[in-house]
């Protein structure tokens, strides 16, 4: 059983709630991160993705 997956055949709403609970748990367990809440964590994830995407595009344009 994969503890990181929402229940089989769960609705989109149930999957969202399941993920939100897991993210909150991750925030509480990881004291090294700077995110204080899900909004800050979401921002950090998108910033990481944006930086990674730009880095990839820069490397392929050479």
HUCORTA-V223320 format. One record per pair of residues at least 24 apart in sequence whose ideal C-beta (glycine too) atoms are under 10 Angstrom apart, sorted by the first residue. I is the first residue (numbers start at 1). J is the second residue. D is the distance in whole Angstrom. If there is no record, write none. Layout:
i = {I:I}
j = {J:J}
d = {D:D}
This chain:
none
